[in-house]
């Protein structure tokens, strides 16, 4: 049995080295498709980060009525903090508001007007894990009804728009992934068919000598595995180092998944083996 | 061992084999004779399940054409050695590798392969050619490689399709002698030929075909 496995493995390796042109074409096909896939995966991975970044920045500010004092505002904080969509609430009293005004406009509002007209406000941060824009909007509309609330400032609509666009991008990304996977399967399958028809004499001789379909298939599978690993590995190195260069050249912080190599090679292997099997099924009845 | 029960196989309305009834025993040596297109090769192809009859049933080495599944054909072929007129050798492999191929298919270990291939090389007088490639050999030598490949796995049956067709008479006789020797060791040999001169001096069973029908036995 070990001799048989060794023979089949050697056959696969020999035929990989012998059929340079078909193997080269197949590796190039995998390389192109997986370079595109890898690039889009990194884009998708960073889109997710971008969404999380927007969500982390998603806060709204409740401006309180002039009549509300510190005790009342603390009571409001306690009431709101129990809501699961809220992660934290920071009270910005009149003094802090004046400091912010000074920071942003370079003028002391008390010196300018002789009194502090800025209202007290509550800066509300939201839970990233329970993020649901509908729930947040519902919460805001409820808070708006309270008589201690003067106004609420939030940019939810803009973030919602951005998220819609990100979701649209992810949708097209998924379609592209499916299309590339489908194209890869077709191209690898056609290359295997070509390779098999080039070696139809060899296959025929094996069959006449009592070789089972599995015996004939294994060297082709080994060839496909080698093509998949080489193609995907080169694609990974290309994508990985391109983004490292882009990051350092443009001073960006594009994140690269630590397991990018694993899923690229894994997916390539699955596609390679499936496509070879598909091609061989049609030839070896 | 071999049983043809009212076999008909049509390539088209004008060619094929028709209503063949035939029995061949385990250790028999028999010739299938007839002109080109008489159906000899078709009969052999039915024996190694390269073709399946349109009508009737072929039984070979315990496998029936009506019952055998695609996935089991290789099991039957492991018991049959086939010799082709066009040799069907792998051009990129040495003589040794060509002969060893059926043994690798059967999962034989490397040491045993070496012993069996050397035996087959000796029997076919090819010991000095083991490292050569088929295109470095003459037609007769290539045919002997094909025979060595067929016998190396010690099959129950040898099917030889015009093994002397492309060879000169002396080489033809040499090939026939090798096949006779294999038969003496108990292997059934069925040889298709249209070389009547070659078989005239032999007393083996002769099955004659003409236009797809068995005309004499």
Contacts between the chains, C-beta under 8 A, distances in Angstrom:
chain1	res1	chain2	res2	distance
A	1	B	107	6.3
A	3	B	104	7.8
A	3	B	107	7.1
A	3	B	108	7.3
A	3	B	109	4.9
A	3	B	110	5.2
A	3	B	113	7.8
A	4	B	104	6.8
A	4	B	107	4.3
A	7	B	104	4.6
A	18	B	92	7.2
A	201	B	88	7.4
A	201	B	90	7.8
A	202	B	90	6.3
A	204	B	88	7.2
A	205	B	88	5.3
A	205	B	89	7.7
A	205	B	90	6.2
A	205	B	101	7.3
A	206	B	101	7.5
A	206	B	105	6.9
A	207	B	74	7.3
A	207	B	77	7.4
A	208	B	48	7.0
A	208	B	50	7.8
A	208	B	77	6.6
A	208	B	82	5.4
A	208	B	84	7.9
A	208	B	88	6.9
A	209	B	77	6.9
A	209	B	82	7.9
A	209	B	101	5.8
A	209	B	102	4.4
A	209	B	105	5.5
A	209	B	149	7.3
A	210	B	74	5.0
A	210	B	75	7.5
A	210	B	77	3.9
A	210	B	78	3.6
A	210	B	79	7.9
A	210	B	80	7.7
A	210	B	102	6.4
A	210	B	105	5.4
A	210	B	106	7.1
A	210	B	153	7.8
A	211	B	74	6.1
A	211	B	105	4.7
A	212	B	71	7.5
A	212	B	74	4.5
A	213	B	71	7.0
A	213	B	74	7.6
A	215	B	74	7.8
A	215	B	105	6.1
A	285	B	70	6.0
